[in-house]
Amino acid sequence: MAADPLSAFVCPITDDVMSDPVIAADGLTYEREGIERWLEQHDTSPRTGAVLPNKLLIANVTFRQAIE
């Protein structure tokens, strides 16, 4: 059975298909709202647990275009 093609676009925090994907300092992509909430209380990556060097978020335009 083939994997759902949208599964690559599911945010690991919200478990929903991303509509505003951003890249965090860990190099991974998250839904903006989900990672912003996470970063309010954490200095670590929600996927790896590693301390993030910063809390900058960069729009992942490639993901957004692929999702649309």
Secondary structure, 3 states (H helix, E strand, C coil): CCCCHHHHHECCCCCCECCCEEECCCCCEEEHHHHHHHHHHCCECCCCCCECCCCCCEECHHHHHHHC
